[in-house]
Amino acid sequence: MRRAYRILYESGLNLTKAIGKIESELSGSSEIEVFVEFLKGTTRGIIGGKLP
């Protein structure tokens, strides 16, 4: 999940490209699949955050 977060928020990619990269690099984990489905289903976007 940490790697997915970094791809999403720190790679500089837009949401669509970040989702594609997460899917191609981190597929196989049920947590990642749920996360990607959530990202794909959002209609209002997502907000960023900082890791502790």
Secondary structure, DSSP 8 states (H G I E B T S, - for coil): -HHHHHHHHHS---HHHHHHHHHHHHTT-HHHHHHHHHHHH-SS--------
